[in-house]
Amino acid sequence: MKLRITVLALIAILALSACDPNIPGGPTIPTLPTTPTTPVTQPATAPAQVSGLKLVRVEQVGDSGNTYNAFFSWEASATPGVKYCVSTTAEGYSGEVEGGCAFENQYLTSDTFRGFGLVFNKNRDYKVSVTTIDSNNRKSSVTSLTWRVPTKVATPSALKLDRVEQVFGNTYNAFFSWNASLTKNVKYCVSTSSVGIDGVTVDNNSDANCSFDGQYISSATNAGFGLVFDKNTTYEFRVTAIDSNNQKSITKTMIWELP
């Protein structure tokens, strides 16, 4: 009877070991192959587009007609080593601006300004576009601007010497006035020569080329000059109106003397 129980126990142990791989003598479980992981490729980052696009100035080409150079500027792209595709329409335009230029496009520039010698009409709107392009020919979003040729700045008129105040010796403050330009929101570039002039010859101290932020700029219609002036000597005074686009009026001049 004892022998029969032992045989039955042995059979039970062998049956368990055949089912459980953790028991010595158990079956071998085949290892399934591991599926390789495909690396995730990040999409190439497009270069950063420009900001602050604006019309800087417009210069008329020749004395008449409607051919102008239009100059634009913008804040550089934050992406290094890029060029800029710059284009503008040459006639009145509506809708989307062109932004598909290639890296070798004729308008490409590494500068942050551009001039266009094209035929523009003062009474029509145009668009300019700037696209950032990197060395792999990846393009940024297009930055665009609607612009128009500014109306010519009206010239100040009726220049006159208002008064002269002696400071000491032959040093005087000379005060001038003029009728304001009919163009709104202008400043005035004003200057006078500090040495006598002969005819229309003016010395270099008479500056007619100052910019909108020039040292002689004034928004008032009078100016004082504390310079050394001599009696019985003629001088020249100049005033130019300049708008916020740095467009200048014709310079108005007058010959004057100390009273």
KEDREN-674934 format. One record per residue (C-alpha): x, y, z; chain. Coordinates in nm, 2 decimals, m for minus. Layout:
% residues N
c1: X c2: Y c3: Z ch: A
...
% end
This chain:
% residues 259
c1: 0.00 c2: 0.00 c3: 0.00 ch: A
c1: 0.29 c2: 0.24 c3: 0.09 ch: A
c1: 0.46 c2: 0.16 c3: m0.24 ch: A
c1: 0.14 c2: 0.25 c3: m0.43 ch: A
c1: 0.12 c2: 0.59 c3: m0.27 ch: A
c1: 0.48 c2: 0.67 c3: m0.34 ch: A
c1: 0.44 c2: 0.59 c3: m0.71 ch: A
c1: 0.13 c2: 0.81 c3: m0.73 ch: A
c1: 0.32 c2: 1.10 c3: m0.57 ch: A
c1: 0.61 c2: 1.06 c3: m0.81 ch: A
c1: 0.37 c2: 1.07 c3: m1.11 ch: A
c1: 0.21 c2: 1.39 c3: m0.97 ch: A
c1: 0.55 c2: 1.56 c3: m0.93 ch: A
c1: 0.65 c2: 1.47 c3: m1.29 ch: A
c1: 0.32 c2: 1.61 c3: m1.42 ch: A
c1: 0.37 c2: 1.94 c3: m1.24 ch: A
c1: 0.72 c2: 1.98 c3: m1.37 ch: A
c1: 0.60 c2: 1.93 c3: m1.72 ch: A
c1: 0.37 c2: 2.23 c3: m1.69 ch: A
c1: 0.58 c2: 2.48 c3: m1.49 ch: A
c1: 0.90 c2: 2.61 c3: m1.65 ch: A
c1: 1.02 c2: 2.73 c3: m1.31 ch: A
c1: 1.05 c2: 2.38 c3: m1.18 ch: A
c1: 1.38 c2: 2.21 c3: m1.26 ch: A
c1: 1.33 c2: 1.98 c3: m1.55 ch: A
c1: 1.04 c2: 2.18 c3: m1.68 ch: A
c1: 0.98 c2: 2.27 c3: m2.05 ch: A
c1: 1.18 c2: 2.54 c3: m2.24 ch: A
c1: 0.97 c2: 2.83 c3: m2.36 ch: A
c1: 1.10 c2: 2.99 c3: m2.68 ch: A
c1: 1.18 c2: 3.36 c3: m2.67 ch: A
c1: 0.98 c2: 3.57 c3: m2.92 ch: A
c1: 1.19 c2: 3.81 c3: m3.15 ch: A
c1: 1.18 c2: 4.18 c3: m3.05 ch: A
c1: 1.04 c2: 4.42 c3: m3.31 ch: A
c1: 1.30 c2: 4.69 c3: m3.38 ch: A
c1: 1.19 c2: 5.05 c3: m3.29 ch: A
c1: 1.19 c2: 5.29 c3: m3.58 ch: A
c1: 1.35 c2: 5.63 c3: m3.47 ch: A
c1: 1.12 c2: 5.92 c3: m3.49 ch: A
c1: 1.25 c2: 6.19 c3: m3.73 ch: A
c1: 1.18 c2: 6.54 c3: m3.62 ch: A
c1: 1.06 c2: 6.77 c3: m3.91 ch: A
c1: 1.31 c2: 7.03 c3: m4.02 ch: A
c1: 1.25 c2: 7.36 c3: m3.85 ch: A
c1: 1.17 c2: 7.64 c3: m4.09 ch: A
c1: 1.38 c2: 7.96 c3: m4.05 ch: A
c1: 1.22 c2: 8.24 c3: m3.85 ch: A
c1: 1.04 c2: 8.51 c3: m4.05 ch: A
c1: 1.13 c2: 8.88 c3: m4.03 ch: A
c1: 0.94 c2: 9.14 c3: m3.83 ch: A
c1: 0.91 c2: 9.52 c3: m3.84 ch: A
c1: 0.88 c2: 9.54 c3: m4.21 ch: A
c1: 0.84 c2: 9.91 c3: m4.31 ch: A
c1: 0.88 c2: 10.16 c3: m4.60 ch: A
c1: 1.19 c2: 10.37 c3: m4.52 ch: A
c1: 1.19 c2: 10.62 c3: m4.80 ch: A
c1: 1.09 c2: 10.67 c3: m5.17 ch: A
c1: 1.32 c2: 10.85 c3: m5.41 ch: A
c1: 1.20 c2: 10.98 c3: m5.74 ch: A
c1: 1.42 c2: 10.88 c3: m6.04 ch: A
c1: 1.46 c2: 11.18 c3: m6.27 ch: A
c1: 1.28 c2: 11.51 c3: m6.25 ch: A
c1: 0.95 c2: 11.40 c3: m6.37 ch: A
c1: 0.74 c2: 11.08 c3: m6.43 ch: A
c1: 0.64 c2: 10.81 c3: m6.19 ch: A
c1: 0.96 c2: 10.60 c3: m6.16 ch: A
c1: 1.08 c2: 10.57 c3: m5.80 ch: A
c1: 1.32 c2: 10.38 c3: m5.59 ch: A
c1: 1.14 c2: 10.24 c3: m5.29 ch: A
c1: 1.35 c2: 10.14 c3: m4.99 ch: A
c1: 1.23 c2: 9.90 c3: m4.72 ch: A
c1: 1.38 c2: 9.77 c3: m4.39 ch: A
c1: 1.30 c2: 9.50 c3: m4.14 ch: A
c1: 1.43 c2: 9.33 c3: m3.82 ch: A
c1: 1.66 c2: 9.05 c3: m3.92 ch: A
c1: 1.55 c2: 8.69 c3: m3.88 ch: A
c1: 1.65 c2: 8.51 c3: m3.56 ch: A
c1: 1.78 c2: 8.22 c3: m3.77 ch: A
c1: 2.15 c2: 8.27 c3: m3.84 ch: A
c1: 2.31 c2: 8.24 c3: m4.19 ch: A
c1: 2.00 c2: 8.32 c3: m4.39 ch: A
c1: 1.92 c2: 8.54 c3: m4.70 ch: A
c1: 1.61 c2: 8.73 c3: m4.77 ch: A
c1: 1.38 c2: 8.70 c3: m5.08 ch: A
c1: 1.24 c2: 9.05 c3: m5.13 ch: A
c1: 0.99 c2: 9.14 c3: m5.39 ch: A
c1: 0.73 c2: 9.41 c3: m5.46 ch: A
c1: 0.46 c2: 9.44 c3: m5.72 ch: A
c1: 0.52 c2: 9.69 c3: m6.00 ch: A
c1: 0.16 c2: 9.78 c3: m6.05 ch: A
c1: m0.15 c2: 9.82 c3: m5.83 ch: A
c1: m0.20 c2: 9.49 c3: m5.65 ch: A
c1: m0.45 c2: 9.30 c3: m5.44 ch: A
c1: m0.45 c2: 8.95 c3: m5.29 ch: A
c1: m0.16 c2: 8.74 c3: m5.17 ch: A
c1: 0.19 c2: 8.85 c3: m5.22 ch: A
c1: 0.45 c2: 8.62 c3: m5.39 ch: A
c1: 0.65 c2: 8.42 c3: m5.15 ch: A
c1: 0.79 c2: 8.13 c3: m5.35 ch: A
c1: 1.13 c2: 8.27 c3: m5.45 ch: A
c1: 1.43 c2: 8.04 c3: m5.48 ch: A
c1: 1.76 c2: 8.08 c3: m5.29 ch: A
c1: 1.91 c2: 8.22 c3: m5.61 ch: A
c1: 1.62 c2: 8.46 c3: m5.68 ch: A
c1: 1.72 c2: 8.80 c3: m5.82 ch: A
c1: 1.58 c2: 8.99 c3: m5.53 ch: A
c1: 1.78 c2: 8.79 c3: m5.27 ch: A
c1: 1.98 c2: 9.01 c3: m5.03 ch: A
c1: 2.16 c2: 8.96 c3: m4.70 ch: A
c1: 2.09 c2: 9.32 c3: m4.61 ch: A
c1: 1.79 c2: 9.45 c3: m4.42 ch: A
c1: 1.69 c2: 9.70 c3: m4.68 ch: A
c1: 1.61 c2: 9.70 c3: m5.05 ch: A
c1: 1.55 c2: 9.95 c3: m5.32 ch: A
c1: 1.33 c2: 9.89 c3: m5.62 ch: A
c1: 1.36 c2: 10.11 c3: m5.93 ch: A
c1: 1.01 c2: 10.05 c3: m6.07 ch: A
c1: 0.72 c2: 10.24 c3: m6.21 ch: A
c1: 0.49 c2: 10.32 c3: m5.92 ch: A
c1: 0.17 c2: 10.54 c3: m5.93 ch: A
c1: 0.11 c2: 10.77 c3: m5.63 ch: A
c1: m0.26 c2: 10.68 c3: m5.62 ch: A
c1: m0.23 c2: 10.30 c3: m5.60 ch: A
c1: m0.15 c2: 10.06 c3: m5.33 ch: A
c1: 0.13 c2: 9.80 c3: m5.36 ch: A
c1: 0.26 c2: 9.51 c3: m5.16 ch: A
c1: 0.61 c2: 9.41 c3: m5.07 ch: A
c1: 0.70 c2: 9.06 c3: m4.93 ch: A
c1: 1.01 c2: 8.93 c3: m4.75 ch: A
c1: 1.08 c2: 8.56 c3: m4.71 ch: A
c1: 1.36 c2: 8.42 c3: m4.50 ch: A
c1: 1.55 c2: 8.14 c3: m4.68 ch: A
c1: 1.83 c2: 7.93 c3: m4.52 ch: A
c1: 2.11 c2: 7.74 c3: m4.68 ch: A
c1: 1.90 c2: 7.43 c3: m4.72 ch: A
c1: 1.64 c2: 7.63 c3: m4.92 ch: A
c1: 1.39 c2: 7.61 c3: m4.64 ch: A
c1: 1.16 c2: 7.91 c3: m4.64 ch: A
c1: 0.99 c2: 8.10 c3: m4.36 ch: A
c1: 0.64 c2: 8.23 c3: m4.36 ch: A
c1: 0.60 c2: 8.54 c3: m4.58 ch: A
c1: 0.60 c2: 8.88 c3: m4.41 ch: A
c1: 0.41 c2: 9.14 c3: m4.62 ch: A
c1: 0.33 c2: 9.51 c3: m4.62 ch: A
c1: 0.09 c2: 9.72 c3: m4.82 ch: A
c1: 0.25 c2: 10.05 c3: m4.91 ch: A
c1: 0.20 c2: 10.36 c3: m5.13 ch: A
c1: 0.43 c2: 10.63 c3: m5.27 ch: A
c1: 0.41 c2: 10.92 c3: m5.02 ch: A
c1: 0.27 c2: 11.25 c3: m5.14 ch: A
c1: 0.55 c2: 11.50 c3: m5.20 ch: A
c1: 0.62 c2: 11.72 c3: m4.89 ch: A
c1: 0.50 c2: 12.08 c3: m4.94 ch: A
c1: 0.77 c2: 12.34 c3: m4.92 ch: A
c1: 0.76 c2: 12.60 c3: m4.63 ch: A
c1: 0.71 c2: 12.96 c3: m4.75 ch: A
c1: 0.74 c2: 13.32 c3: m4.66 ch: A
c1: 1.08 c2: 13.30 c3: m4.48 ch: A
c1: 1.17 c2: 13.61 c3: m4.29 ch: A
c1: 1.42 c2: 13.74 c3: m4.03 ch: A
c1: 1.21 c2: 13.82 c3: m3.72 ch: A
c1: 1.47 c2: 13.97 c3: m3.49 ch: A
c1: 1.83 c2: 13.97 c3: m3.39 ch: A
c1: 1.95 c2: 13.97 c3: m3.02 ch: A
c1: 2.31 c2: 14.07 c3: m2.94 ch: A
c1: 2.48 c2: 13.83 c3: m2.70 ch: A
c1: 2.81 c2: 14.01 c3: m2.68 ch: A
c1: 3.05 c2: 14.16 c3: m2.93 ch: A
c1: 2.95 c2: 14.04 c3: m3.28 ch: A
c1: 2.78 c2: 13.73 c3: m3.15 ch: A
c1: 2.41 c2: 13.73 c3: m3.21 ch: A
c1: 2.10 c2: 13.51 c3: m3.19 ch: A
c1: 1.91 c2: 13.54 c3: m3.52 ch: A
c1: 1.55 c2: 13.43 c3: m3.52 ch: A
c1: 1.36 c2: 13.34 c3: m3.83 ch: A
c1: 1.00 c2: 13.23 c3: m3.91 ch: A
c1: 0.81 c2: 13.08 c3: m4.20 ch: A
c1: 0.47 c2: 12.97 c3: m4.30 ch: A
c1: 0.43 c2: 12.60 c3: m4.21 ch: A
c1: 0.43 c2: 12.33 c3: m4.47 ch: A
c1: 0.09 c2: 12.22 c3: m4.59 ch: A
c1: 0.20 c2: 11.86 c3: m4.53 ch: A
c1: 0.09 c2: 11.74 c3: m4.18 ch: A
c1: 0.32 c2: 11.60 c3: m3.92 ch: A
c1: 0.65 c2: 11.73 c3: m4.05 ch: A
c1: 0.96 c2: 11.87 c3: m3.88 ch: A
c1: 1.19 c2: 12.13 c3: m4.02 ch: A
c1: 1.56 c2: 12.11 c3: m4.10 ch: A
c1: 1.68 c2: 12.47 c3: m4.05 ch: A
c1: 2.03 c2: 12.61 c3: m4.09 ch: A
c1: 2.22 c2: 12.93 c3: m4.17 ch: A
c1: 2.57 c2: 12.99 c3: m4.29 ch: A
c1: 2.81 c2: 13.12 c3: m4.03 ch: A
c1: 3.04 c2: 13.31 c3: m4.27 ch: A
c1: 2.95 c2: 13.57 c3: m4.54 ch: A
c1: 2.84 c2: 13.44 c3: m4.87 ch: A
c1: 2.89 c2: 13.57 c3: m5.22 ch: A
c1: 2.59 c2: 13.52 c3: m5.45 ch: A
c1: 2.46 c2: 13.17 c3: m5.41 ch: A
c1: 2.78 c2: 13.01 c3: m5.28 ch: A
c1: 2.72 c2: 12.87 c3: m4.93 ch: A
c1: 2.98 c2: 12.74 c3: m4.70 ch: A
c1: 2.96 c2: 12.39 c3: m4.55 ch: A
c1: 2.81 c2: 12.51 c3: m4.23 ch: A
c1: 2.47 c2: 12.55 c3: m4.41 ch: A
c1: 2.34 c2: 12.19 c3: m4.39 ch: A
c1: 2.05 c2: 12.11 c3: m4.62 ch: A
c1: 2.09 c2: 11.73 c3: m4.60 ch: A
c1: 1.98 c2: 11.66 c3: m4.24 ch: A
c1: 1.75 c2: 11.37 c3: m4.18 ch: A
c1: 1.43 c2: 11.35 c3: m3.98 ch: A
c1: 1.64 c2: 11.31 c3: m3.67 ch: A
c1: 1.90 c2: 11.57 c3: m3.76 ch: A
c1: 2.05 c2: 11.81 c3: m3.52 ch: A
c1: 1.88 c2: 12.12 c3: m3.67 ch: A
c1: 1.53 c2: 11.96 c3: m3.66 ch: A
c1: 1.26 c2: 12.17 c3: m3.51 ch: A
c1: 0.88 c2: 12.13 c3: m3.50 ch: A
c1: 0.84 c2: 12.50 c3: m3.42 ch: A
c1: 0.82 c2: 12.77 c3: m3.69 ch: A
c1: 1.11 c2: 12.96 c3: m3.57 ch: A
c1: 1.47 c2: 12.90 c3: m3.47 ch: A
c1: 1.75 c2: 13.09 c3: m3.30 ch: A
c1: 2.12 c2: 13.07 c3: m3.40 ch: A
c1: 2.39 c2: 13.19 c3: m3.16 ch: A
c1: 2.67 c2: 13.24 c3: m3.42 ch: A
c1: 2.92 c2: 13.50 c3: m3.50 ch: A
c1: 2.77 c2: 13.73 c3: m3.75 ch: A
c1: 2.92 c2: 14.05 c3: m3.89 ch: A
c1: 2.73 c2: 14.37 c3: m3.99 ch: A
c1: 2.72 c2: 14.46 c3: m4.36 ch: A
c1: 2.77 c2: 14.09 c3: m4.45 ch: A
c1: 2.51 c2: 13.87 c3: m4.62 ch: A
c1: 2.43 c2: 13.52 c3: m4.50 ch: A
c1: 2.19 c2: 13.25 c3: m4.62 ch: A
c1: 1.92 c2: 13.08 c3: m4.42 ch: A
c1: 1.76 c2: 12.75 c3: m4.53 ch: A
c1: 1.45 c2: 12.55 c3: m4.42 ch: A
c1: 1.34 c2: 12.21 c3: m4.54 ch: A
c1: 1.02 c2: 12.02 c3: m4.43 ch: A
c1: 1.07 c2: 11.65 c3: m4.36 ch: A
c1: 0.80 c2: 11.39 c3: m4.30 ch: A
c1: 0.82 c2: 11.08 c3: m4.09 ch: A
c1: 0.92 c2: 10.87 c3: m4.39 ch: A
c1: 1.23 c2: 11.10 c3: m4.43 ch: A
c1: 1.08 c2: 11.26 c3: m4.75 ch: A
c1: 1.21 c2: 11.61 c3: m4.79 ch: A
c1: 1.05 c2: 11.92 c3: m4.94 ch: A
c1: 1.23 c2: 12.15 c3: m5.17 ch: A
c1: 1.46 c2: 12.36 c3: m4.96 ch: A
c1: 1.35 c2: 12.72 c3: m4.92 ch: A
c1: 1.63 c2: 12.98 c3: m4.89 ch: A
c1: 1.66 c2: 13.35 c3: m4.81 ch: A
c1: 1.95 c2: 13.59 c3: m4.80 ch: A
c1: 1.97 c2: 13.80 c3: m4.49 ch: A
c1: 2.19 c2: 14.06 c3: m4.30 ch: A
c1: 2.21 c2: 14.18 c3: m3.95 ch: A
c1: 1.99 c2: 14.49 c3: m3.92 ch: A
% end
